[in-house]
Amino acid sequence: MELEEQPKGFQVFEINPQIVAKGKKTTELVRTDLIRANVQVVSEGGETNLHAHTGMDAIWVVLQGEATFYGKGDVVVGKLKKHQSILIPRPTPYWFESSGDEPLVILHVMAYQPGAAVKRIDYTPRKELPREMVEGKFFGPEPNNP
């Protein structure tokens, strides 16, 4: 990506995480005091536990694969395919898993409530996540290596 000089404060970033064969990997993309974005790659065994966040709303956008989001009682609240999204307002309990045939690549954008305490509330135990990376395989363009 060719860039011209940018005014102070702008941040340009690429979304090209390494693919995982098993488990989950999170890569932070950008952050300010009000907003943060990361990308997660989720494969078999990478599902989250039922949890919620205080002081933080979140949007999840599927870039590759499929995701199934669940609420309390394992009620399905969304089955998302590529380019579909879900908004999860604070402090709504949820969990999700990769539910397609290829690794899930999902963008996570979080907005923080000014002055609020941001805490994660776990309703079920966090899962131990074994992780196996796919050597040399990335989502999107080849990473820029200076």
C-alpha positions, 0 to 999 in steps of 0.5 A, a space after each residue: 500500500 503506497 502511503 503519502 505523509 499522513 497528518 498526526 493521529 492517522 493510523 494505517 494498518 493491514 489485516 493479514 494474520 497468520 492462519 491457525 490449524 487448531 485453536 485461536 490467535 488474536 492480533 491487535 491492529 490499532 488502539 486509541 483511548 476510545 476504540 480498539 480493533 483486533 483480528 482473530 483467527 479461530 479454528 477447531 478448539 478455538 471457541 470462547 467461553 460464555 462471558 461479557 464485558 463491562 464498559 465496552 460495546 463490540 462489533 464482530 465482522 466475519 472476513 473469512 469462514 463462518 461464526 456462530 454466536 451464542 447467548 446464555 443457555 447456548 441460544 444461537 443469536 447469530 450465524 454469520 458468513 463472510 461480510 456479516 456482522 453482529 453488535 454485542 452491547 455491554 454487558 451482554 453475555 456471549 460466546 462464539 465458535 468457528 462453524 465453517 469448513 475453513 478457519 474463521 478470520 473475524 474483525 473485532 472492533 471495541 468501543 469503550 465507555 468513557 470513565 467506565 471500568 472495563 472488566 471481563 465477566 466469565 460465566 463459564 471457565 475459560 478454555 485452555 486453547 492449544 494452538 497450531 500455526 500454519 507456517 507461512 500461511 496468512 489471510 489477505 496480502 503478504 505481510 509487509 516485512 521491512 
